Amino acid sequence: MLMLIYRIGEDAAFELLRWRSQETNTRLKSLAQQLVKDFLELDYHEQLPHRSVYDRLLLTAHLRADS
């Protein structure tokens, strides 16, 4: 999902997750699981939400993730 939204490769997507994990002291697996949950729960119709919606979810996922 990060690859699609941010138009980055798999290594960059992993590094992005790793960075957020380290910055927030959240297990990477918990952070990734929370992002999947958040992204799947987004309510939209034919057009994907604006990128800022995904930015907010990425930057706050640690607040909703299991420790």
ZABA-881315 format. One record per residue (C-alpha): x, y, z. Coordinates in steps of 0.1 Angstrom, whole numbers, padded with zeros to 4 digits, always signed. Each point is the difference from the previous one (the first is absolute). Layout:
# ZABA-881315
XYZ...
//
This chain:
# ZABA-881315
+0000+0000+0000+0028+0024+0008+0016-0008-0033-0032+0009-0019-0008+0031+0020+0035+0015+0001+0012-0014-0033+0031-0016+0016+0017-0033-0003-0002-0029+0025+0032+0009+0017-0010+0036+0005-0034-0011+0013+0017-0023+0026+0024+0028+0010-0030+0024+0005-0017-0026+0023+0033-0006+0018+0005+0038+0005-0035+0004+0015+0005-0030+0021+0033+0013+0014-0013+0036+0004-0030-0011+0020+0015-0030+0018-0027-0022-0015+0006-0036-0012+0002+0000-0038-0024-0028-0003-0026+0017+0022+0004+0032-0020-0004-0018-0033-0031-0018+0012-0015+0032+0012+0006+0017-0033-0016-0028-0019-0030+0002+0023-0002+0038-0004+0003-0001-0038-0027-0027-0004-0024+0019+0023+0002+0032-0021-0034+0009-0015+0002+0011-0036-0018-0007-0032+0017+0001-0034+0027+0025+0008+0027-0007+0026+0003+0024+0029+0025+0028-0003+0036-0009+0009-0002+0022+0032-0025-0026+0014+0026-0027-0004+0027+0023+0014-0021+0005+0031-0006-0037+0004+0037-0008-0004+0011+0026+0025-0025-0010+0026-0002-0037-0004+0021-0006+0031-0027+0016+0021-0024-0028-0010+0024-0029-0003+0004-0027+0025+0032+0005+0020
//
